[in-house]
Amino acid sequence: MDTWQIKSLFVNLTDESTQRLGFRQPFLGKVTVCLPVSAVRTIADHAILNQTFEQLRNLKQCKE
């Protein structure tokens, strides 16, 4: 466990974010995206990203 690293976060998008990023809203549930930690500026009660919506649209897909 001493060498574990967080490489990405799986995030459920709000309906507004889903629409702004151009994803199709599923009939049931939410869209989940894999966000690389390089896109995160800080995490406390909320995560603050250092990417614009355009930059987020162009991120490479995360691998599990």
Biopython code that builds the backbone (N, CA, C, O; Angstrom):
import numpy as np
from Bio.PDB.StructureBuilder import StructureBuilder

atoms = [
    (1, "MET", "N", (0.812, -1.194, 0.000)),
    (1, "MET", "CA", (0.000, 0.000, 0.000)),
    (1, "MET", "C", (0.859, 1.263, 0.000)),
    (1, "MET", "O", (0.373, 2.328, -0.381)),
    (2, "ASP", "N", (2.098, 1.173, 0.409)),
    (2, "ASP", "CA", (2.953, 2.361, 0.452)),
    (2, "ASP", "C", (3.210, 2.931, -0.939)),
    (2, "ASP", "O", (3.520, 4.114, -1.076)),
    (3, "THR", "N", (3.085, 2.109, -1.958)),
    (3, "THR", "CA", (3.387, 2.578, -3.323)),
    (3, "THR", "C", (2.127, 2.809, -4.161)),
    (3, "THR", "O", (2.232, 3.092, -5.355)),
    (4, "TRP", "N", (0.961, 2.696, -3.571)),
    (4, "TRP", "CA", (-0.278, 2.931, -4.325)),
    (4, "TRP", "C", (-0.350, 4.386, -4.761)),
    (4, "TRP", "O", (0.064, 5.293, -4.039)),
    (5, "GLN", "N", (-0.888, 4.586, -5.968)),
    (5, "GLN", "CA", (-1.061, 5.936, -6.486)),
    (5, "GLN", "C", (-2.442, 6.055, -7.109)),
    (5, "GLN", "O", (-2.949, 5.108, -7.711)),
    (6, "ILE", "N", (-3.039, 7.220, -6.957)),
    (6, "ILE", "CA", (-4.314, 7.501, -7.630)),
    (6, "ILE", "C", (-3.973, 8.085, -8.985)),
    (6, "ILE", "O", (-3.309, 9.118, -9.071)),
    (7, "LYS", "N", (-4.430, 7.422, -10.057)),
    (7, "LYS", "CA", (-4.135, 7.883, -11.409)),
    (7, "LYS", "C", (-5.339, 8.534, -12.064)),
    (7, "LYS", "O", (-5.192, 9.366, -12.959)),
    (8, "SER", "N", (-6.535, 8.155, -11.617)),
    (8, "SER", "CA", (-7.741, 8.734, -12.203)),
    (8, "SER", "C", (-8.893, 8.618, -11.216)),
    (8, "SER", "O", (-8.862, 7.827, -10.273)),
    (9, "LEU", "N", (-9.919, 9.443, -11.470)),
    (9, "LEU", "CA", (-11.133, 9.447, -10.656)),
    (9, "LEU", "C", (-12.318, 9.166, -11.565)),
    (9, "LEU", "O", (-12.400, 9.709, -12.666)),
    (10, "PHE", "N", (-13.215, 8.339, -11.123)),
    (10, "PHE", "CA", (-14.446, 8.089, -11.867)),
    (10, "PHE", "C", (-15.517, 9.013, -11.296)),
    (10, "PHE", "O", (-15.826, 8.960, -10.106)),
    (11, "VAL", "N", (-16.078, 9.859, -12.154)),
    (11, "VAL", "CA", (-16.972, 10.924, -11.725)),
    (11, "VAL", "C", (-18.322, 10.790, -12.414)),
    (11, "VAL", "O", (-18.385, 10.637, -13.634)),
    (12, "ASN", "N", (-19.401, 10.846, -11.639)),
    (12, "ASN", "CA", (-20.747, 10.895, -12.210)),
    (12, "ASN", "C", (-21.056, 12.341, -12.551)),
    (12, "ASN", "O", (-20.955, 13.219, -11.694)),
    (13, "LEU", "N", (-21.430, 12.591, -13.791)),
    (13, "LEU", "CA", (-21.724, 13.953, -14.238)),
    (13, "LEU", "C", (-23.141, 14.362, -13.880)),
    (13, "LEU", "O", (-24.055, 13.537, -13.844)),
    (14, "THR", "N", (-23.307, 15.650, -13.616)),
    (14, "THR", "CA", (-24.654, 16.194, -13.466)),
    (14, "THR", "C", (-25.292, 16.250, -14.857)),
    (14, "THR", "O", (-24.600, 16.122, -15.868)),
    (15, "ASP", "N", (-26.597, 16.439, -14.902)),
    (15, "ASP", "CA", (-27.279, 16.549, -16.192)),
    (15, "ASP", "C", (-26.729, 17.721, -17.000)),
    (15, "ASP", "O", (-26.550, 17.609, -18.212)),
    (16, "GLU", "N", (-26.459, 18.850, -16.332)),
    (16, "GLU", "CA", (-25.926, 20.028, -17.016)),
    (16, "GLU", "C", (-24.544, 19.748, -17.615)),
    (16, "GLU", "O", (-24.276, 20.106, -18.762)),
    (17, "SER", "N", (-23.668, 19.106, -16.829)),
    (17, "SER", "CA", (-22.330, 18.784, -17.330)),
    (17, "SER", "C", (-22.386, 17.782, -18.470)),
    (17, "SER", "O", (-21.625, 17.892, -19.431)),
    (18, "THR", "N", (-23.273, 16.817, -18.373)),
    (18, "THR", "CA", (-23.452, 15.841, -19.452)),
    (18, "THR", "C", (-23.801, 16.545, -20.748)),
    (18, "THR", "O", (-23.251, 16.230, -21.803)),
    (19, "GLN", "N", (-24.708, 17.491, -20.668)),
    (19, "GLN", "CA", (-25.128, 18.232, -21.858)),
    (19, "GLN", "C", (-23.995, 19.112, -22.384)),
    (19, "GLN", "O", (-23.739, 19.133, -23.588)),
    (20, "ARG", "N", (-23.315, 19.836, -21.498)),
    (20, "ARG", "CA", (-22.238, 20.748, -21.924)),
    (20, "ARG", "C", (-21.057, 20.008, -22.540)),
    (20, "ARG", "O", (-20.386, 20.535, -23.427)),
    (21, "LEU", "N", (-20.802, 18.783, -22.069)),
    (21, "LEU", "CA", (-19.707, 18.000, -22.630)),
    (21, "LEU", "C", (-20.114, 17.229, -23.882)),
    (21, "LEU", "O", (-19.275, 16.608, -24.535)),
    (22, "GLY", "N", (-21.402, 17.269, -24.214)),
    (22, "GLY", "CA", (-21.862, 16.650, -25.444)),
    (22, "GLY", "C", (-22.147, 15.166, -25.361)),
    (22, "GLY", "O", (-22.189, 14.486, -26.386)),
    (23, "PHE", "N", (-22.344, 14.649, -24.152)),
    (23, "PHE", "CA", (-22.694, 13.241, -23.991)),
    (23, "PHE", "C", (-24.206, 13.068, -24.091)),
    (23, "PHE", "O", (-24.963, 14.001, -23.820)),
    (24, "ARG", "N", (-24.635, 11.887, -24.476)),
    (24, "ARG", "CA", (-26.064, 11.588, -24.500)),
    (24, "ARG", "C", (-26.500, 11.156, -23.112)),
    (24, "ARG", "O", (-25.854, 10.322, -22.477)),
    (25, "GLN", "N", (-27.596, 11.725, -22.650)),
    (25, "GLN", "CA", (-28.140, 11.381, -21.330)),
    (25, "GLN", "C", (-28.806, 10.018, -21.416)),
    (25, "GLN", "O", (-29.721, 9.844, -22.222)),
    (26, "PRO", "N", (-28.385, 9.042, -20.615)),
    (26, "PRO", "CA", (-29.044, 7.737, -20.629)),
    (26, "PRO", "C", (-30.453, 7.842, -20.046)),
    (26, "PRO", "O", (-30.744, 8.742, -19.259)),
    (27, "PHE", "N", (-31.320, 6.914, -20.443)),
    (27, "PHE", "CA", (-32.693, 6.901, -19.952)),
    (27, "PHE", "C", (-32.714, 6.762, -18.434)),
    (27, "PHE", "O", (-33.464, 7.462, -17.753)),
    (28, "LEU", "N", (-31.899, 5.867, -17.912)),
    (28, "LEU", "CA", (-31.764, 5.678, -16.465)),
    (28, "LEU", "C", (-30.309, 5.873, -16.080)),
    (28, "LEU", "O", (-29.415, 5.421, -16.796)),
    (29, "GLY", "N", (-30.062, 6.525, -14.983)),
    (29, "GLY", "CA", (-28.704, 6.673, -14.487)),
    (29, "GLY", "C", (-28.015, 7.940, -14.943)),
    (29, "GLY", "O", (-28.638, 8.854, -15.483)),
    (30, "LYS", "N", (-26.736, 7.971, -14.716)),
    (30, "LYS", "CA", (-25.893, 9.126, -15.009)),
    (30, "LYS", "C", (-24.739, 8.697, -15.902)),
    (30, "LYS", "O", (-24.424, 7.511, -15.999)),
    (31, "VAL", "N", (-24.115, 9.666, -16.550)),
    (31, "VAL", "CA", (-22.903, 9.412, -17.310)),
    (31, "VAL", "C", (-21.732, 9.446, -16.336)),
    (31, "VAL", "O", (-21.614, 10.376, -15.538)),
    (32, "THR", "N", (-20.872, 8.443, -16.397)),
    (32, "THR", "CA", (-19.678, 8.390, -15.571)),
    (32, "THR", "C", (-18.470, 8.543, -16.481)),
    (32, "THR", "O", (-18.352, 7.847, -17.490)),
    (33, "VAL", "N", (-17.569, 9.457, -16.122)),
    (33, "VAL", "CA", (-16.352, 9.666, -16.899)),
    (33, "VAL", "C", (-15.139, 9.371, -16.027)),
    (33, "VAL", "O", (-15.186, 9.462, -14.800)),
    (34, "CYS", "N", (-14.064, 9.018, -16.697)),
    (34, "CYS", "CA", (-12.795, 8.776, -16.022)),
    (34, "CYS", "C", (-11.950, 10.029, -16.177)),
    (34, "CYS", "O", (-11.593, 10.406, -17.293)),
    (35, "LEU", "N", (-11.632, 10.668, -15.077)),
    (35, "LEU", "CA", (-10.933, 11.936, -15.074)),
    (35, "LEU", "C", (-9.508, 11.720, -14.568)),
    (35, "LEU", "O", (-9.330, 11.313, -13.420)),
    (36, "PRO", "N", (-8.487, 11.980, -15.389)),
    (36, "PRO", "CA", (-7.109, 11.814, -14.903)),
    (36, "PRO", "C", (-6.807, 12.837, -13.808)),
    (36, "PRO", "O", (-7.318, 13.956, -13.842)),
    (37, "VAL", "N", (-5.987, 12.457, -12.849)),
    (37, "VAL", "CA", (-5.689, 13.363, -11.742)),
    (37, "VAL", "C", (-4.979, 14.630, -12.214)),
    (37, "VAL", "O", (-4.982, 15.632, -11.498)),
    (38, "SER", "N", (-4.382, 14.609, -13.377)),
    (38, "SER", "CA", (-3.728, 15.818, -13.896)),
    (38, "SER", "C", (-4.737, 16.934, -14.179)),
    (38, "SER", "O", (-4.353, 18.096, -14.309)),
    (39, "ALA", "N", (-6.016, 16.588, -14.274)),
    (39, "ALA", "CA", (-7.064, 17.578, -14.525)),
    (39, "ALA", "C", (-7.612, 18.177, -13.229)),
    (39, "ALA", "O", (-8.455, 19.073, -13.273)),
    (40, "VAL", "N", (-7.149, 17.697, -12.091)),
    (40, "VAL", "CA", (-7.663, 18.149, -10.792)),
    (40, "VAL", "C", (-6.677, 19.122, -10.159)),
    (40, "VAL", "O", (-5.488, 18.828, -10.038)),
    (41, "ARG", "N", (-7.190, 20.291, -9.754)),
    (41, "ARG", "CA", (-6.344, 21.278, -9.071)),
    (41, "ARG", "C", (-6.341, 21.001, -7.576)),
    (41, "ARG", "O", (-5.271, 20.880, -6.979)),
    (42, "THR", "N", (-7.532, 20.896, -6.947)),
    (42, "THR", "CA", (-7.624, 20.611, -5.513)),
    (42, "THR", "C", (-8.845, 19.745, -5.234)),
    (42, "THR", "O", (-9.800, 19.712, -6.011)),
    (43, "ILE", "N", (-8.788, 19.053, -4.115)),
    (43, "ILE", "CA", (-9.942, 18.296, -3.620)),
    (43, "ILE", "C", (-10.085, 18.600, -2.143)),
    (43, "ILE", "O", (-9.135, 18.456, -1.373)),
    (44, "ALA", "N", (-11.281, 19.023, -1.750)),
    (44, "ALA", "CA", (-11.622, 19.233, -0.349)),
    (44, "ALA", "C", (-13.053, 18.723, -0.210)),
    (44, "ALA", "O", (-13.300, 17.528, -0.367)),
    (45, "ASP", "N", (-13.986, 19.606, 0.079)),
    (45, "ASP", "CA", (-15.394, 19.222, 0.058)),
    (45, "ASP", "C", (-15.876, 19.068, -1.380)),
    (45, "ASP", "O", (-16.816, 18.323, -1.656)),
    (46, "HIS", "N", (-15.215, 19.790, -2.297)),
    (46, "HIS", "CA", (-15.516, 19.730, -3.729)),
    (46, "HIS", "C", (-14.191, 19.605, -4.474)),
    (46, "HIS", "O", (-13.149, 20.040, -3.981)),
    (47, "ALA", "N", (-14.237, 19.014, -5.653)),
    (47, "ALA", "CA", (-13.043, 18.979, -6.502)),
    (47, "ALA", "C", (-13.062, 20.195, -7.410)),
    (47, "ALA", "O", (-14.097, 20.522, -7.993)),
    (48, "ILE", "N", (-11.942, 20.858, -7.532)),
    (48, "ILE", "CA", (-11.791, 21.982, -8.447)),
    (48, "ILE", "C", (-10.857, 21.536, -9.563)),
    (48, "ILE", "O", (-9.738, 21.087, -9.315)),
    (49, "LEU", "N", (-11.334, 21.665, -10.793)),
    (49, "LEU", "CA", (-10.563, 21.211, -11.938)),
    (49, "LEU", "C", (-9.746, 22.351, -12.527)),
    (49, "LEU", "O", (-10.074, 23.524, -12.352)),
    (50, "ASN", "N", (-8.686, 21.990, -13.221)),
    (50, "ASN", "CA", (-7.853, 22.989, -13.886)),
    (50, "ASN", "C", (-8.018, 22.902, -15.402)),
    (50, "ASN", "O", (-7.117, 23.285, -16.147)),
    (51, "GLN", "N", (-9.156, 22.405, -15.857)),
    (51, "GLN", "CA", (-9.434, 22.210, -17.272)),
    (51, "GLN", "C", (-10.732, 22.918, -17.645)),
    (51, "GLN", "O", (-11.654, 23.008, -16.834)),
    (52, "THR", "N", (-10.799, 23.420, -18.874)),
    (52, "THR", "CA", (-12.051, 23.975, -19.388)),
    (52, "THR", "C", (-12.911, 22.832, -19.906)),
    (52, "THR", "O", (-12.432, 21.705, -20.036)),
    (53, "PHE", "N", (-14.187, 23.114, -20.206)),
    (53, "PHE", "CA", (-15.040, 22.075, -20.786)),
    (53, "PHE", "C", (-14.456, 21.576, -22.100)),
    (53, "PHE", "O", (-14.524, 20.382, -22.391)),
    (54, "GLU", "N", (-13.880, 22.476, -22.901)),
    (54, "GLU", "CA", (-13.279, 22.067, -24.182)),
    (54, "GLU", "C", (-12.102, 21.123, -23.945)),
    (54, "GLU", "O", (-11.959, 20.123, -24.650)),
    (55, "GLN", "N", (-11.270, 21.428, -22.973)),
    (55, "GLN", "CA", (-10.140, 20.560, -22.655)),
    (55, "GLN", "C", (-10.625, 19.210, -22.127)),
    (55, "GLN", "O", (-10.045, 18.174, -22.453)),
    (56, "LEU", "N", (-11.675, 19.213, -21.322)),
    (56, "LEU", "CA", (-12.212, 17.951, -20.806)),
    (56, "LEU", "C", (-12.764, 17.090, -21.933)),
    (56, "LEU", "O", (-12.614, 15.868, -21.909)),
    (57, "ARG", "N", (-13.406, 17.718, -22.925)),
    (57, "ARG", "CA", (-13.914, 16.967, -24.079)),
    (57, "ARG", "C", (-12.816, 16.245, -24.823)),
    (57, "ARG", "O", (-13.053, 15.183, -25.399)),
    (58, "ASN", "N", (-11.607, 16.804, -24.822)),
    (58, "ASN", "CA", (-10.507, 16.260, -25.599)),
    (58, "ASN", "C", (-9.570, 15.346, -24.819)),
    (58, "ASN", "O", (-8.563, 14.895, -25.365)),
    (59, "LEU", "N", (-9.877, 15.065, -23.561)),
    (59, "LEU", "CA", (-9.020, 14.162, -22.777)),
    (59, "LEU", "C", (-9.076, 12.754, -23.352)),
    (59, "LEU", "O", (-10.116, 12.296, -23.826)),
    (60, "LYS", "N", (-7.947, 12.090, -23.297)),
    (60, "LYS", "CA", (-7.895, 10.689, -23.716)),
    (60, "LYS", "C", (-8.705, 9.850, -22.729)),
    (60, "LYS", "O", (-8.800, 10.182, -21.547)),
    (61, "GLN", "N", (-9.276, 8.779, -23.221)),
    (61, "GLN", "CA", (-10.050, 7.884, -22.358)),
    (61, "GLN", "C", (-9.142, 7.214, -21.352)),
    (61, "GLN", "O", (-8.045, 6.777, -21.700)),
    (62, "CYS", "N", (-9.583, 7.128, -20.108)),
    (62, "CYS", "CA", (-8.817, 6.442, -19.061)),
    (62, "CYS", "C", (-8.893, 4.930, -19.274)),
    (62, "CYS", "O", (-9.875, 4.408, -19.802)),
    (63, "LYS", "N", (-7.877, 4.271, -18.868)),
    (63, "LYS", "CA", (-7.855, 2.802, -18.879)),
    (63, "LYS", "C", (-7.939, 2.329, -17.439)),
    (63, "LYS", "O", (-7.293, 2.886, -16.551)),
    (64, "GLU", "N", (-8.739, 1.301, -17.215)),
    (64, "GLU", "CA", (-8.854, 0.765, -15.844)),
    (64, "GLU", "C", (-7.722, -0.186, -15.563)),
    (64, "GLU", "O", (-7.639, -0.741, -14.468)),
]
sb = StructureBuilder()
sb.init_structure("model")
sb.init_model(0)
sb.init_chain("A")
sb.init_seg("    ")
for serial, (resi, resn, name, xyz) in enumerate(atoms, 1):
    if name == "N":
        sb.init_residue(resn, " ", resi, " ")
    sb.init_atom(name, np.array(xyz, "f"), 0.0, 1.0, " ", f" {name:<3s}", serial, name[0])
structure = sb.get_structure()
